[in-house]
Amino acid sequence: MLAVDDLVVSYGRGPKRVPAVNGITFRIDAGECVGFIGANGAGKSTTLKVLMGFIYADSGNAEVCGLPAGAPESRRSIGYLPEVALYYPFMKAGELLELYGALGGMARGDLRSRIPEVLKQVGLDGRQGQLLKTFSKGMQQRLGIAQALITKPDLLIMDELTSGLDPLGRYDLHEIIRGLKKDGRTIFFSSHELSEVEALCDRVILIDRGRIIREVTQAELRTVGRERSLEAFFIEQVRSGGTGDA
């Protein structure tokens, strides 16, 4: 579903260009749930933006569903949750989802039944006619998840999965992710919440200063969790460049 080869991305111009992603390579197969972990500025969001076609790489290759990242055909297979979701405050929740669904190619008749369904799925049942300016940060995050799910995409790419959600919201979203995994969807998300990565992911990719320093399976994470905290493990991996023991 995702294939990234020797990807390099920099910001700035001329000799002042600063590398954000520095030659990363990874694969994600259909049906996998993979976490993307790293400190602020490690290159997570930049990588996700390349996969969406929002920015272009200096070199290397990125493919989504066998197509070049950013191609219109590949975008139709993706549900995307940005790190910061900003919506027009005088639009209603139902109107926003109708817009995203139409952009994703859904027919108006299908949207009439799908919008209440997806709002209920994310805990916003009955909010279809409510103005977005009245939504709290957590409610806006739930709505962002709803727009990512509206077209029932095969692939979900989420930047900071549970940002702004309270404990109940995080629990509800974890249940949604588990359901999507059972349905065979492919999920790739960044997060700072190591506990949710351990609970949800089949595999974790650890990135630091633009380079992938380690990939860890769920079984390895569970072994680590019996011996020491996950926070201590990831700090150790970053400081050792990925050569620390699992």
C-alpha positions in Angstrom: 0.0 0.0 0.0 2.9 2.4 0.8 6.4 2.2 -0.7 9.1 4.8 0.2 12.6 4.5 -1.3 15.6 6.7 -0.3 13.3 9.7 0.2 15.1 13.1 0.7 13.2 16.3 1.5 14.7 19.7 2.4 13.3 23.1 3.3 14.7 26.5 2.3 16.7 27.7 -0.6 20.3 27.4 -2.0 23.0 26.6 0.6 20.7 27.3 3.5 18.5 24.3 2.7 17.8 22.3 5.8 17.2 18.5 5.5 13.9 17.3 7.1 14.0 13.7 5.7 17.3 12.2 4.8 17.1 9.0 2.7 14.4 7.0 4.4 13.0 3.7 3.0 10.1 1.6 4.3 7.1 -0.5 3.1 3.6 -0.9 4.5 1.5 -3.8 3.3 -2.2 -4.0 2.9 -4.0 -4.6 6.3 -1.1 -3.4 8.4 -1.4 -0.8 11.2 1.9 0.9 11.5 3.0 3.7 13.9 5.4 6.4 13.0 7.3 7.7 16.1 9.8 10.4 16.7 10.5 13.6 18.5 9.3 17.0 17.2 11.1 17.9 14.1 12.1 14.3 13.4 10.5 14.3 9.9 7.2 12.5 10.6 4.8 15.2 9.2 7.1 15.9 6.3 7.0 12.3 5.2 3.2 12.2 5.5 2.9 15.3 3.4 5.0 13.8 0.7 2.7 10.7 0.7 -0.3 13.0 0.3 1.3 15.0 -2.5 1.3 18.3 -0.5 5.0 18.8 -0.9 7.6 17.3 -3.3 10.7 15.4 -2.4 14.2 16.5 -3.5 14.9 12.9 -4.5 13.8 9.4 -4.0 10.5 7.8 -4.6 7.1 7.5 -2.8 4.2 5.4 -4.0 0.7 5.0 -2.7 -1.3 1.9 -3.8 1.2 1.4 -6.6 0.8 5.0 -7.9 3.0 8.0 -7.5 2.3 9.9 -4.3 0.1 12.8 -4.9 -1.5 11.4 -8.1 -5.3 12.0 -8.1 -6.0 8.3 -8.4 -3.9 7.5 -5.3 -5.6 10.2 -3.2 -9.0 8.7 -3.8 -7.8 5.6 -1.8 -6.7 7.7 1.2 -8.5 9.1 4.3 -6.2 11.8 5.7 -6.2 13.5 9.2 -3.8 16.5 9.3 -1.9 17.4 12.4 -3.9 20.6 12.8 -7.4 20.5 11.3 -8.8 24.0 10.6 -12.4 24.3 9.3 -14.5 27.2 8.2 -16.3 28.2 11.5 -19.7 29.1 9.9 -20.0 25.7 8.1 -22.1 23.0 9.7 -20.7 19.6 10.5 -22.9 17.9 7.9 -21.9 20.4 5.2 -18.2 19.8 5.9 -18.6 16.1 5.5 -20.8 16.6 2.4 -18.0 18.7 0.9 -15.3 16.1 1.6 -17.4 13.2 0.5 -18.2 15.0 -2.8 -14.5 15.7 -3.3 -13.9 12.0 -2.8 -16.3 11.1 -5.5 -19.3 10.1 -3.4 -22.8 10.5 -4.8 -25.2 12.9 -3.0 -27.6 10.0 -2.3 -24.9 7.9 -0.7 -23.8 10.9 1.5 -27.3 11.3 3.0 -27.0 8.0 4.7 -23.2 8.0 5.2 -22.9 11.3 7.1 -25.1 10.4 10.1 -23.4 7.0 10.2 -19.9 8.4 10.4 -20.8 11.1 12.9 -22.2 8.4 15.2 -19.1 6.4 14.7 -16.9 9.2 16.0 -19.2 10.2 18.9 -20.8 13.2 17.2 -24.3 11.7 16.8 -26.9 14.4 16.2 -24.3 17.2 15.6 -24.9 17.3 11.8 -26.6 20.7 11.9 -24.3 22.3 14.4 -21.9 25.1 13.4 -18.2 24.3 13.6 -17.5 27.5 15.6 -19.3 25.9 18.5 -17.1 22.8 18.5 -14.4 22.3 21.1 -10.9 21.2 20.1 -11.7 17.6 20.9 -14.9 17.8 18.9 -13.0 19.2 15.9 -10.6 16.3 16.2 -13.4 13.9 16.1 -14.9 15.7 13.1 -11.4 15.5 11.4 -11.5 11.7 11.9 -15.0 11.6 10.4 -13.9 13.4 7.3 -11.0 11.0 7.0 -13.5 8.1 7.2 -16.3 9.5 5.1 -15.4 7.7 1.8 -14.6 4.4 3.5 -11.0 4.5 2.3 -8.7 1.5 2.0 -5.8 3.5 3.5 -5.8 5.9 6.4 -2.9 8.3 7.0 -3.2 10.2 10.3 -0.8 12.9 11.7 -0.9 12.9 15.5 -3.8 10.5 15.9 -5.4 11.6 19.2 -4.3 15.2 19.4 -6.7 17.2 21.5 -8.8 14.3 22.6 -9.7 13.6 26.2 -9.3 10.0 27.7 -12.8 9.1 26.6 -12.1 10.4 23.1 -8.9 8.4 22.9 -10.6 5.3 24.0 -13.4 5.7 21.4 -10.9 6.4 18.6 -8.9 3.3 19.6 -12.0 1.2 19.3 -12.6 2.7 15.8 -9.1 1.8 14.8 -9.5 -1.7 16.0 -12.7 -2.1 14.0 -11.0 -0.7 10.9 -8.1 -3.2 11.4 -10.6 -6.1 11.5 -12.1 -4.8 8.2 -8.7 -5.1 6.7 -7.9 -1.4 6.3 -4.4 -0.2 6.1 -3.5 2.4 8.8 -0.3 4.6 9.1 -0.2 7.2 11.8 2.2 9.4 13.8 1.7 9.8 17.5 3.5 10.9 20.7 1.3 8.5 22.8 3.5 5.4 23.1 0.8 3.5 24.9 -1.6 3.7 21.9 1.2 2.7 19.6 1.7 -0.4 21.7 -2.0 -1.1 21.9 -2.8 -0.6 18.2 0.2 -1.2 15.9 1.5 -4.3 14.3 4.8 -2.5 13.8 6.5 0.8 14.7 8.9 2.8 12.7 11.2 5.1 14.7 12.5 8.2 13.0 15.1 10.6 14.3 16.6 13.7 12.6 15.2 12.6 9.2 16.5 9.0 9.4 14.8 5.8 10.3 16.8 4.3 13.1 14.7 1.3 14.0 11.6 -0.8 13.2 10.0 -2.7 16.1 7.2 -5.3 16.0 4.3 -5.5 18.4 5.8 -8.6 20.0 9.1 -6.7 20.6 7.2 -3.8 22.2 5.4 -6.2 24.6 8.7 -7.7 25.6 10.1 -4.2 26.2 7.1 -3.3 28.3 7.7 -6.1 30.7 11.3 -5.0 31.3 11.1 -1.2 31.3 8.9 1.7 30.3 8.3 2.3 26.6 9.4 5.9 27.1 12.8 4.7 28.4 13.1 2.4 25.5 12.5 5.0 22.8 14.8 7.5 24.5 17.5 4.8 24.5 16.9 4.1 20.8 17.2 7.8 19.8 20.4 8.3 21.9 22.0 5.1 20.6 20.9 5.7 17.0 18.8 2.6 17.0 21.5 0.2 18.2 20.1 -0.3 21.7 18.7 -3.6 22.8 15.0 -4.4 22.3 
